Amino acid sequence: MRLHIVVLVILGVAVTTAQGAAIKLTAVPSAVRVRPEGAFRGADAAEVSAARGEVESFQIVVTATGGNLRGITAEMSPLKSQGGAGLPAQNVTLYRAMFIPVRQSALQATEPPGLIADPLVPFVNPYTGTRVPEPRWREKALEGARFGAVGFDLWQDRHQPLWVDVQVPKDAAPGDYRGTFTVRAQGAAPATIPVRVTVWDFTLPDGPTHENHFGGFSYMARYHKLDENSEKYHQFEDRYIAAMAAHRLNPPLPRRLHPKVADDGAVVFDEATDRRITAFVERYHVTNVEVPRAPVRDLLTTGRARALRYYEWWYTYLQKKGWAGRAYLYMLDEPNTKEAYDQVRQVGALIHEAAPNLRRLVVEQPYTQNPEWGSLDGAVDVWCPLFAFIDESAVRRVQAAGDTVWSYTALVQRAPSYHPDHEKVRSDHPPYWQIDFPVLSYRIAPWLNRRYGITGLLYWTTVCWTSPPRNPWDSPGFRVNFNGEGMLFYPGEDAGIEGPITTIRLKNLRDGMEDYEYFVLLEQRKGKAAVDEIVRTAVPTWGTWNQDPYELLKLRERLAREILGQ
């Protein structure tokens, strides 16, 4: 995104009424979080840039000056080019950023406790087309859900960020598109702020190039007490799948689409099953297909023959569909004992026998925790270390052997004592994915992966609201103070929406996944060295990444201009 900071202090467009209350508007980039009070850096105009097929965001912060504001609403005018062409109105989505109470800080947190902006409530319910109003007391009853986007009040000197997504069509003409963002309140004159969207003359692919796995939705089913075989759950699941895909994440193949398995382990890919799976992959632009684990007991003994046939048949199907190259089996998670290492080697050998080219993913770093456990070389095809556990020499070693490396994060974890270069990295801080850290932590992850030649990103879930059971709108802590851990969506019922509520953190992750597409395009046009020089400027190492969002935006614009040969 390209947002020109015209003035480096709070400088907005304010309109004062006779009563003294005024609306001040300030433009802020998507990678900046604004608190409800205090100073922040912004501009008096919003300017963003995007490729065709990309979604770019900006924020307009509403500040009440000279008095309180009531019944605030906002709208975006049509975005028109000088020649009269426009971006479709339905491609612009407005949200109100909601503030979540963070009571206990995560370890190493950079944001103090208090109210922190995270969930984004849309102005319009995407499933009903109706506006999402702020709740009001009328005739001794509360009307509406707990959290609304339209018609909110704002106290004097308080800030309210409004979020704007602009989805650029794949057939949009390159050039500048201009419009006006308007905010109104009862008894106050409207305030406006200019918006310019620059469309670059290149196009992003429909699905993510950067490989990824972000878990399923079982936690969501538990939270809502839904039977995973019910129609209601399927409706919810489809809406979360669509939301993942809209943010350049590969959704999991729903269990209801899994093929039947015969008693001997053969997988039945009949015409109807193939049609359903193909429609899913095409509709959501899935670029990584996760092979379900074999529904076999005693995998290594009495069930071995069935398991062999199961994986062989799955891989044969993937080959026929042209999906085998980016398919994978999530074989094992965090093998942290000698027995678990033995299991990886044994199951890995079985999978290799059944389908020698089916990639076996294990969430583990490419060096052993304990030399006495032996090596996992040859049993793993996709290594997936924690951010802080990454060692460049170990990554290069397994890559040279033909393996792939992804990365993942969980909790707030530092480099372990058995890291090969522990003394050098022991004080490093990789990006942490909790609410009380910079939102740039999400956008920067694909940049860091690119720096090390890491080609995928894994996260355990996006909907963990049930450990212990709690409403994340009121208490976002996982294990008390890992705020927002495993939670990139909020349950929508609190906003009157039967589906997911997205977050500022998820939007920034999407932006990072789109940045990765720029890396791929630039490498195709100017070679790997051209990309590496820009990426290393932003992220010298996992522990020394640049946390200034304005600097990252400058580098992103540089990527775009070099793609265009400017």
VEXDREN-2710 file (C-alpha; in Angstrom, 1 decimal):
% VEXDREN-2710
k/r/px/py/pz
1/MET/0.0/0.0/0.0
2/ARG/1.2/3.5/-0.8
3/LEU/0.0/6.1/1.7
4/HIS/1.6/9.6/1.4
5/ILE/2.0/11.2/4.8
6/VAL/1.4/14.8/4.0
7/VAL/1.8/15.9/7.7
8/LEU/3.6/13.8/10.3
9/VAL/1.4/14.7/13.3
10/ILE/-2.3/14.4/13.8
11/LEU/-3.6/16.5/11.0
12/GLY/-7.1/15.8/9.8
13/VAL/-9.9/17.5/8.1
14/ALA/-12.2/19.1/10.7
15/VAL/-15.5/20.8/10.3
16/THR/-16.8/22.8/13.3
17/THR/-20.4/23.5/14.1
18/ALA/-21.9/26.4/15.9
19/GLN/-22.2/24.2/19.0
20/GLY/-18.5/23.6/18.9
21/ALA/-18.5/19.8/18.2
22/ALA/-16.5/18.8/15.1
23/ILE/-15.5/15.8/13.1
24/LYS/-11.8/15.4/12.4
25/LEU/-10.7/12.8/9.8
26/THR/-7.1/11.4/9.5
27/ALA/-5.9/8.9/7.1
28/VAL/-3.7/6.0/8.5
29/PRO/-2.1/3.0/6.8
30/SER/-3.4/-0.5/7.4
31/ALA/-0.3/-1.5/9.3
32/VAL/-0.7/1.1/12.0
33/ARG/-2.9/0.5/15.0
34/VAL/-4.6/3.5/16.6
35/ARG/-5.7/3.5/20.3
36/PRO/-8.8/5.3/21.4
37/GLU/-6.8/8.1/23.0
38/GLY/-3.5/9.8/22.4
39/ALA/-1.4/11.0/19.5
40/PHE/-0.8/9.0/16.3
41/ARG/0.8/9.6/12.9
42/GLY/-1.5/10.2/10.0
43/ALA/-2.3/12.3/6.9
44/ASP/-5.0/14.6/5.5
45/ALA/-5.4/12.4/2.4
46/ALA/-5.4/8.6/1.8
47/GLU/-3.4/7.3/-1.1
48/VAL/-3.1/3.5/-1.7
49/SER/-1.8/1.5/-4.6
50/ALA/-2.6/-2.0/-5.7
51/ALA/-2.2/-4.5/-8.5
52/ARG/-5.2/-5.9/-10.4
53/GLY/-6.7/-8.8/-8.4
54/GLU/-5.4/-7.3/-5.1
55/VAL/-7.2/-6.0/-2.0
56/GLU/-5.7/-3.0/-0.4
57/SER/-6.8/-1.2/2.8
58/PHE/-6.5/2.1/4.6
59/GLN/-8.0/3.5/7.7
60/ILE/-9.9/6.8/8.3
61/VAL/-9.7/7.7/11.9
62/VAL/-12.7/9.8/13.2
63/THR/-11.8/12.1/16.2
64/ALA/-14.4/14.1/18.1
65/THR/-13.3/17.6/18.8
66/GLY/-15.0/20.4/20.7
67/GLY/-17.7/18.0/22.1
68/ASN/-19.2/14.6/21.8
69/LEU/-20.5/13.2/18.5
70/ARG/-23.6/11.0/18.2
71/GLY/-25.0/8.7/15.5
72/ILE/-21.9/8.6/13.3
73/THR/-22.1/7.2/9.8
74/ALA/-19.7/7.1/6.9
75/GLU/-19.7/6.4/3.2
76/MET/-17.2/6.2/0.3
77/SER/-18.0/7.9/-2.9
78/PRO/-17.5/6.2/-6.3
79/LEU/-13.8/5.9/-7.2
80/LYS/-13.4/7.4/-10.7
81/SER/-10.5/7.9/-13.1
82/GLN/-10.0/11.1/-15.0
83/GLY/-11.3/9.4/-18.1
84/GLY/-14.6/8.5/-16.3
85/ALA/-13.9/4.8/-15.6
86/GLY/-14.6/3.6/-12.1
87/LEU/-14.0/0.8/-9.6
88/PRO/-17.2/-1.0/-8.8
89/ALA/-18.9/0.3/-5.7
90/GLN/-19.5/-3.3/-4.4
91/ASN/-15.7/-3.7/-4.4
92/VAL/-15.3/-1.2/-1.5
93/THR/-16.1/-2.5/2.0
94/LEU/-16.3/-0.4/5.1
95/TYR/-15.8/-1.6/8.6
96/ARG/-15.7/-0.2/12.1
97/ALA/-12.6/-1.3/14.1
98/MET/-13.7/-2.5/17.6
99/PHE/-11.6/-2.1/20.7
100/ILE/-11.0/-5.3/22.7
101/PRO/-10.1/-5.3/26.4
102/VAL/-6.6/-6.7/27.0
103/ARG/-6.2/-7.1/30.8
104/GLN/-3.0/-9.1/31.1
105/SER/-0.1/-8.5/28.7
106/ALA/1.6/-11.3/26.8
107/LEU/5.2/-11.9/27.5
108/GLN/7.4/-9.4/25.7
109/ALA/4.3/-7.4/24.7
110/THR/5.0/-4.0/23.1
111/GLU/1.4/-2.6/23.5
112/PRO/0.3/-1.8/27.1
113/PRO/-2.9/-3.3/28.5
114/GLY/-6.2/-1.6/27.7
115/LEU/-8.5/-1.2/24.7
116/ILE/-6.8/-2.4/21.5
117/ALA/-8.4/-2.3/18.0
118/ASP/-8.7/-5.8/16.5
119/PRO/-12.1/-7.1/15.1
120/LEU/-13.6/-5.4/12.1
121/VAL/-17.4/-5.1/12.1
122/PRO/-18.7/-4.5/8.5
123/PHE/-21.1/-1.7/7.9
124/VAL/-23.3/-4.1/5.9
125/ASN/-24.0/-7.7/6.9
126/PRO/-22.5/-9.7/4.0
127/TYR/-25.1/-12.5/4.2
128/THR/-28.3/-10.4/4.5
129/GLY/-27.3/-7.1/2.8
130/THR/-28.7/-5.1/5.8
131/ARG/-26.8/-2.5/7.7
132/VAL/-25.2/-3.4/11.0
133/PRO/-26.4/-0.8/13.4
134/GLU/-25.0/0.2/16.8
135/PRO/-27.4/-1.2/19.5
136/ARG/-29.8/1.3/21.1
137/TRP/-32.1/1.3/24.1
138/ARG/-35.7/1.9/23.0
139/GLU/-38.8/1.5/25.2
140/LYS/-36.8/-0.2/28.0
141/ALA/-35.3/-2.8/25.6
142/LEU/-32.0/-3.1/23.9
143/GLU/-32.3/-3.3/20.1
144/GLY/-29.6/-4.9/18.0
145/ALA/-26.5/-7.0/18.7
146/ARG/-23.9/-5.9/21.2
147/PHE/-21.5/-4.4/18.6
148/GLY/-22.6/-2.4/15.6
149/ALA/-20.8/-0.4/12.9
150/VAL/-23.3/2.3/11.9
151/GLY/-24.7/5.0/14.1
152/PHE/-22.1/4.9/16.9
153/ASP/-21.3/7.7/19.4
154/LEU/-17.8/9.2/20.1
155/TRP/-16.7/11.1/23.1
156/GLN/-14.7/14.3/22.8
157/ASP/-11.0/13.8/22.0
158/ARG/-11.5/10.0/21.4
159/HIS/-10.6/8.3/18.2
160/GLN/-12.5/5.7/16.2
161/PRO/-10.7/4.0/13.3
162/LEU/-12.9/3.1/10.3
163/TRP/-11.4/0.5/7.9
164/VAL/-11.7/0.5/4.1
165/ASP/-11.0/-2.5/1.9
166/VAL/-10.7/-1.8/-1.9
167/GLN/-10.8/-4.9/-4.1
168/VAL/-9.3/-4.1/-7.5
169/PRO/-10.9/-6.1/-10.3
170/LYS/-8.7/-8.1/-12.6
171/ASP/-9.9/-6.1/-15.6
172/ALA/-9.4/-2.7/-14.0
173/ALA/-7.5/-0.2/-16.2
174/PRO/-4.2/1.0/-14.7
175/GLY/-4.1/4.6/-13.4
176/ASP/-5.4/6.8/-10.6
177/TYR/-9.0/6.6/-9.2
178/ARG/-10.2/9.3/-6.9
179/GLY/-13.1/9.7/-4.5
180/THR/-14.1/11.1/-1.2
181/PHE/-14.7/9.6/2.2
182/THR/-17.5/11.3/4.1
183/VAL/-18.4/11.1/7.8
184/ARG/-21.6/12.5/9.3
185/ALA/-22.9/12.8/12.8
186/GLN/-26.1/14.2/14.3
187/GLY/-26.0/18.0/14.8
188/ALA/-22.5/18.3/13.2
189/ALA/-21.5/19.3/9.7
190/PRO/-20.2/16.5/7.5
191/ALA/-16.4/16.1/7.1
192/THR/-14.7/14.7/4.0
193/ILE/-11.2/13.5/3.2
194/PRO/-9.9/12.8/-0.3
195/VAL/-8.9/9.2/-1.4
196/ARG/-6.8/8.2/-4.3
197/VAL/-6.3/4.6/-5.4
198/THR/-3.5/3.9/-7.9
199/VAL/-3.9/0.6/-9.9
200/TRP/-0.6/-0.9/-11.1
201/ASP/-0.4/-2.4/-14.5
202/PHE/0.2/-6.0/-13.4
203/THR/-2.1/-8.7/-12.0
204/LEU/-1.9/-11.0/-9.0
205/PRO/-2.9/-14.7/-9.3
206/ASP/-6.2/-15.8/-7.9
207/GLY/-4.8/-18.1/-5.2
208/PRO/-1.8/-17.8/-2.9
209/THR/1.7/-18.7/-4.3
210/HIS/3.0/-18.8/-0.7
211/GLU/2.1/-22.2/0.6
212/ASN/0.1/-22.2/3.8
213/HIS/-2.0/-24.2/6.3
214/PHE/-4.2/-22.5/8.8
215/GLY/-6.2/-25.3/10.4
216/GLY/-9.8/-26.1/10.5
217/PHE/-13.0/-25.1/12.3
218/SER/-13.6/-27.7/15.1
219/TYR/-13.1/-25.0/17.7
220/MET/-15.8/-22.9/16.1
221/ALA/-18.2/-25.9/16.2
222/ARG/-17.5/-26.4/19.9
223/TYR/-18.0/-22.7/20.7
224/HIS/-21.4/-22.7/19.0
225/LYS/-22.3/-26.2/20.3
226/LEU/-22.9/-27.3/16.7
227/ASP/-22.9/-30.9/15.4
228/GLU/-20.3/-31.0/12.7
229/ASN/-22.7/-33.1/10.6
230/SER/-25.5/-30.6/10.8
231/GLU/-26.6/-28.2/8.1
232/LYS/-26.1/-25.3/10.4
233/TYR/-22.5/-26.2/10.9
234/HIS/-22.0/-26.6/7.2
235/GLN/-23.4/-23.1/6.6
236/PHE/-21.0/-21.7/9.2
237/GLU/-18.1/-23.7/7.8
238/ASP/-18.7/-22.5/4.2
239/ARG/-18.7/-18.9/5.4
240/TYR/-15.4/-19.3/7.3
241/ILE/-13.9/-21.1/4.3
242/ALA/-14.9/-18.2/2.0
243/ALA/-13.4/-15.7/4.5
244/MET/-10.1/-17.6/4.6
245/ALA/-9.9/-17.8/0.8
246/ALA/-10.7/-14.0/0.5
247/HIS/-7.5/-13.4/2.6
248/ARG/-5.2/-15.5/0.5
249/LEU/-5.3/-18.5/2.8
250/ASN/-5.9/-22.1/1.7
251/PRO/-9.1/-23.4/3.4
252/PRO/-9.2/-27.1/4.5
253/LEU/-11.2/-29.6/2.5
254/PRO/-14.4/-30.1/4.5
255/ARG/-14.9/-33.6/5.9
256/ARG/-18.3/-33.8/4.1
257/LEU/-16.3/-33.7/0.8
258/HIS/-13.9/-36.4/1.7
259/PRO/-14.2/-39.5/-0.5
260/LYS/-15.5/-42.8/0.9
261/VAL/-12.9/-45.4/2.0
262/ALA/-13.4/-49.1/1.3
263/ASP/-12.6/-51.8/3.8
264/ASP/-9.3/-52.5/2.1
265/GLY/-8.2/-48.9/2.2
266/ALA/-9.1/-48.0/-1.4
267/VAL/-10.4/-44.5/-1.8
268/VAL/-13.5/-44.1/-3.9
269/PHE/-13.1/-41.1/-6.2
270/ASP/-16.3/-41.5/-8.1
271/GLU/-17.7/-38.9/-10.5
272/ALA/-19.8/-37.1/-7.9
273/THR/-17.0/-37.0/-5.4
274/ASP/-14.5/-35.7/-7.9
275/ARG/-17.0/-33.1/-9.1
276/ARG/-17.4/-31.8/-5.5
277/ILE/-13.7/-31.7/-4.7
278/THR/-12.9/-30.0/-8.0
279/ALA/-15.6/-27.4/-7.5
280/PHE/-14.2/-26.6/-4.0
281/VAL/-10.6/-26.2/-5.3
282/GLU/-11.6/-24.0/-8.2
283/ARG/-14.1/-21.9/-6.3
284/TYR/-11.7/-21.0/-3.5
285/HIS/-8.5/-21.0/-5.6
286/VAL/-6.9/-23.6/-3.4
287/THR/-3.2/-24.0/-4.2
288/ASN/-2.3/-26.6/-1.4
289/VAL/-4.4/-29.7/-1.0
290/GLU/-3.9/-31.4/2.4
291/VAL/-4.3/-35.2/2.2
292/PRO/-6.5/-36.4/5.1
293/ARG/-4.8/-38.8/7.4
294/ALA/-5.7/-42.4/6.8
295/PRO/-8.7/-43.5/8.9
296/VAL/-6.9/-46.6/10.0
297/ARG/-6.1/-48.0/13.5
298/ASP/-2.8/-49.7/14.2
299/LEU/-1.2/-47.9/11.2
300/LEU/2.1/-49.6/11.6
301/THR/0.8/-53.2/12.3
302/THR/-2.5/-54.7/11.4
303/GLY/-3.7/-51.6/9.5
304/ARG/-0.5/-51.2/7.4
305/ALA/-1.8/-52.7/4.2
306/ARG/-5.0/-50.5/4.3
307/ALA/-2.9/-47.4/5.0
308/LEU/-0.6/-48.1/2.1
309/ARG/-3.5/-48.5/-0.3
310/TYR/-5.2/-45.4/1.1
311/TYR/-2.2/-43.1/0.5
312/GLU/-1.4/-44.7/-2.9
313/TRP/-5.0/-44.1/-4.1
314/TRP/-5.0/-40.5/-2.8
315/TYR/-1.8/-39.6/-4.5
316/THR/-2.8/-41.2/-7.8
317/TYR/-6.0/-39.0/-7.8
318/LEU/-3.9/-35.9/-7.1
319/GLN/-1.6/-36.7/-10.0
320/LYS/-4.6/-37.0/-12.3
321/LYS/-5.9/-33.7/-11.2
322/GLY/-2.5/-31.9/-11.5
323/TRP/-2.5/-31.1/-7.8
324/ALA/0.2/-33.5/-6.6
325/GLY/3.1/-31.0/-6.6
326/ARG/1.7/-28.8/-3.9
327/ALA/-0.2/-31.5/-2.0
328/TYR/1.0/-32.6/1.4
329/LEU/0.2/-34.9/4.4
330/TYR/0.4/-33.2/7.8
331/MET/2.1/-36.2/9.2
332/LEU/2.9/-35.3/12.8
333/ASP/2.9/-32.3/15.1
334/GLU/5.9/-31.3/17.4
335/PRO/7.6/-34.7/18.0
336/ASN/9.4/-33.8/21.2
337/THR/10.4/-37.2/22.5
338/LYS/12.6/-40.1/21.3
339/GLU/9.4/-42.1/20.9
340/ALA/7.9/-39.4/18.7
341/TYR/11.0/-39.3/16.6
342/ASP/10.8/-43.0/16.1
343/GLN/7.1/-42.6/15.1
344/VAL/8.0/-40.0/12.5
345/ARG/10.6/-42.3/10.9
346/GLN/8.2/-45.3/10.9
347/VAL/5.2/-43.5/9.6
348/GLY/7.4/-41.6/7.1
349/ALA/8.7/-44.9/5.7
350/LEU/5.2/-46.1/5.3
351/ILE/4.0/-43.0/3.4
352/HIS/7.1/-43.1/1.2
353/GLU/6.4/-46.7/0.3
354/ALA/2.8/-45.9/-0.6
355/ALA/3.5/-42.7/-2.5
356/PRO/7.2/-41.8/-2.8
357/ASN/6.4/-38.2/-4.0
358/LEU/3.7/-37.3/-1.5
359/ARG/5.2/-34.6/0.7
360/ARG/5.3/-35.4/4.4
361/LEU/5.0/-32.3/6.6
362/VAL/6.2/-32.4/10.2
363/VAL/6.1/-29.5/12.6
364/GLU/9.7/-29.6/13.7
365/GLN/13.0/-27.8/13.1
366/PRO/15.6/-29.3/10.7
367/TYR/18.0/-30.1/13.6
368/THR/17.4/-32.4/16.5
369/GLN/16.4/-31.4/20.0
370/ASN/18.5/-34.2/21.4
371/PRO/21.2/-36.0/19.3
372/GLU/20.4/-39.3/21.1
373/TRP/17.0/-39.3/19.3
374/GLY/18.7/-39.6/15.9
375/SER/17.9/-37.7/12.7
376/LEU/14.7/-37.3/10.8
377/ASP/16.4/-36.8/7.5
378/GLY/14.7/-38.9/4.9
379/ALA/11.5/-39.1/6.9
380/VAL/10.4/-35.5/6.4
381/ASP/9.8/-33.6/3.1
382/VAL/8.4/-30.4/4.6
383/TRP/10.1/-29.1/7.8
384/CYS/8.1/-26.5/9.8
385/PRO/10.1/-24.9/12.6
386/LEU/8.9/-22.1/14.9
387/PHE/9.9/-18.6/13.9
388/ALA/12.5/-18.4/16.7
389/PHE/13.8/-21.9/16.0
390/ILE/14.9/-21.1/12.4
391/ASP/18.6/-21.5/11.7
392/GLU/19.7/-20.5/8.3
393/SER/22.4/-23.2/7.9
394/ALA/20.0/-25.9/8.9
395/VAL/17.4/-24.6/6.4
396/ARG/20.0/-24.5/3.6
397/ARG/21.1/-28.1/4.5
398/VAL/17.7/-29.7/4.1
399/GLN/16.8/-27.6/1.1
400/ALA/20.0/-28.8/-0.6
401/ALA/18.8/-32.3/0.0
402/GLY/15.5/-31.5/-1.9
403/ASP/13.3/-30.8/1.1
404/THR/11.0/-27.8/1.6
405/VAL/10.9/-25.6/4.7
406/TRP/7.8/-23.8/6.0
407/SER/7.6/-21.8/9.2
408/TYR/5.0/-21.4/12.0
409/THR/4.4/-19.6/15.2
410/ALA/2.6/-20.2/18.5
411/LEU/2.6/-18.4/21.8
412/VAL/5.6/-16.2/22.5
413/GLN/8.6/-18.5/22.0
414/ARG/12.3/-17.5/21.9
415/ALA/15.2/-19.5/20.4
416/PRO/15.7/-22.8/22.3
417/SER/19.0/-23.7/24.1
418/TYR/19.6/-26.4/21.5
419/HIS/19.5/-23.9/18.6
420/PRO/22.8/-24.3/16.7
421/ASP/23.6/-20.6/17.0
422/HIS/22.0/-20.0/20.3
423/GLU/24.4/-17.5/21.7
424/LYS/24.0/-15.3/18.7
425/VAL/20.1/-15.4/18.6
426/ARG/19.2/-15.8/22.2
427/SER/18.2/-12.2/22.5
428/ASP/16.3/-12.0/19.2
429/HIS/12.6/-11.3/19.0
430/PRO/10.9/-12.8/15.9
431/PRO/7.3/-11.6/15.1
432/TYR/4.8/-12.6/17.8
433/TRP/1.2/-13.1/16.8
434/GLN/-0.7/-11.7/19.8
435/ILE/-3.0/-8.7/19.8
436/ASP/-0.6/-6.7/22.0
437/PHE/2.2/-6.7/19.4
438/PRO/2.5/-4.5/16.3
439/VAL/0.1/-5.6/13.5
440/LEU/3.1/-5.5/11.2
441/SER/4.1/-8.8/12.9
442/TYR/1.6/-10.5/10.6
443/ARG/2.5/-8.7/7.4
444/ILE/6.2/-9.2/7.8
445/ALA/6.1/-13.0/8.1
446/PRO/6.1/-13.7/4.3
447/TRP/8.9/-11.3/3.9
448/LEU/11.0/-13.2/6.5
449/ASN/10.1/-16.5/4.9
450/ARG/11.3/-15.1/1.5
451/ARG/14.6/-13.9/3.2
452/TYR/15.4/-17.5/4.1
453/GLY/13.9/-19.3/1.1
454/ILE/11.1/-20.6/3.2
455/THR/8.1/-21.3/1.0
456/GLY/5.2/-21.8/3.4
457/LEU/3.5/-20.6/6.5
458/LEU/1.5/-22.6/9.1
459/TYR/-0.7/-21.6/12.0
460/TRP/-2.6/-24.1/14.1
461/THR/-6.1/-22.5/13.9
462/THR/-7.9/-19.2/13.3
463/VAL/-10.9/-19.9/15.6
464/CYS/-9.7/-21.0/19.1
465/TRP/-12.3/-19.4/21.3
466/THR/-12.6/-22.4/23.7
467/SER/-9.5/-22.9/25.8
468/PRO/-11.0/-22.4/28.3
469/PRO/-14.5/-21.5/27.0
470/ARG/-14.8/-17.7/26.8
471/ASN/-16.2/-15.0/24.6
472/PRO/-13.2/-13.4/22.8
473/TRP/-15.0/-10.1/22.5
474/ASP/-14.7/-9.8/26.3
475/SER/-11.6/-11.9/27.1
476/PRO/-9.2/-12.6/24.2
477/GLY/-6.6/-14.4/26.3
478/PHE/-5.5/-17.9/25.4
479/ARG/-4.0/-19.5/28.5
480/VAL/-4.8/-16.2/30.2
481/ASN/-2.4/-13.8/28.6
482/PHE/-1.6/-15.0/25.0
483/ASN/-4.1/-12.5/23.7
484/GLY/-5.6/-13.5/20.4
485/GLU/-3.5/-16.6/20.1
486/GLY/-5.1/-19.0/17.5
487/MET/-7.8/-16.4/16.8
488/LEU/-7.8/-14.5/13.5
489/PHE/-11.6/-14.4/13.4
490/TYR/-14.2/-13.5/16.0
491/PRO/-17.6/-15.1/16.3
492/GLY/-20.1/-12.9/14.5
493/GLU/-23.2/-13.3/16.6
494/ASP/-22.1/-10.5/18.9
495/ALA/-22.4/-8.2/15.9
496/GLY/-25.6/-9.8/14.7
497/ILE/-23.8/-11.7/11.9
498/GLU/-24.0/-15.5/11.5
499/GLY/-20.4/-15.9/10.3
500/PRO/-16.9/-14.7/10.9
501/ILE/-15.8/-11.3/11.9
502/THR/-12.3/-10.5/10.4
503/THR/-9.5/-8.7/12.2
504/ILE/-6.9/-6.1/11.6
505/ARG/-4.3/-8.8/12.1
506/LEU/-5.8/-11.0/9.4
507/LYS/-5.9/-8.1/7.0
508/ASN/-2.2/-7.5/7.5
509/LEU/-1.4/-11.1/7.0
510/ARG/-3.3/-10.9/3.7
511/ASP/-1.3/-7.9/2.7
512/GLY/1.9/-9.9/3.4
513/MET/0.7/-12.8/1.3
514/GLU/0.1/-10.3/-1.5
515/ASP/3.5/-8.8/-1.0
516/TYR/4.9/-12.3/-1.6
517/GLU/3.2/-12.3/-5.0
518/TYR/5.2/-9.1/-5.8
519/PHE/8.4/-11.1/-5.0
520/VAL/7.4/-13.8/-7.4
521/LEU/6.6/-11.3/-10.2
522/LEU/9.8/-9.3/-9.7
523/GLU/11.9/-12.4/-9.7
524/GLN/10.3/-13.5/-13.0
525/ARG/11.1/-10.2/-14.6
526/LYS/14.5/-9.2/-13.0
527/GLY/15.8/-12.2/-11.2
528/LYS/16.3/-13.4/-7.7
529/ALA/18.9/-10.9/-6.7
530/ALA/16.6/-7.9/-7.4
531/VAL/14.1/-9.3/-4.9
532/ASP/16.7/-10.3/-2.3
533/GLU/18.2/-6.8/-2.2
534/ILE/14.8/-5.3/-1.3
535/VAL/13.7/-8.0/1.1
536/ARG/17.0/-8.0/3.1
537/THR/16.6/-4.3/3.6
538/ALA/13.4/-4.9/5.5
539/VAL/14.3/-8.2/7.2
540/PRO/18.1/-8.7/7.7
541/THR/17.3/-11.7/10.1
542/TRP/14.4/-13.2/11.9
543/GLY/15.4/-11.2/15.0
544/THR/16.2/-7.9/13.3
545/TRP/13.2/-7.1/11.1
546/ASN/12.3/-3.5/10.5
547/GLN/9.2/-2.6/12.6
548/ASP/8.5/0.7/10.9
549/PRO/5.4/0.2/8.7
550/TYR/6.1/3.4/6.7
551/GLU/9.5/2.0/5.7
552/LEU/7.9/-1.3/4.6
553/LEU/5.3/0.5/2.5
554/LYS/8.1/2.4/0.7
555/LEU/9.8/-0.9/-0.1
556/ARG/6.5/-2.3/-1.4
557/GLU/6.2/0.6/-3.7
558/ARG/9.7/0.0/-4.9
559/LEU/8.8/-3.6/-5.6
560/ALA/5.9/-2.5/-7.7
561/ARG/7.9/0.1/-9.7
562/GLU/10.7/-2.4/-10.4
563/ILE/8.1/-4.9/-11.6
564/LEU/6.9/-2.2/-14.0
565/GLY/10.5/-1.2/-15.0
566/GLN/10.1/2.3/-13.6
END
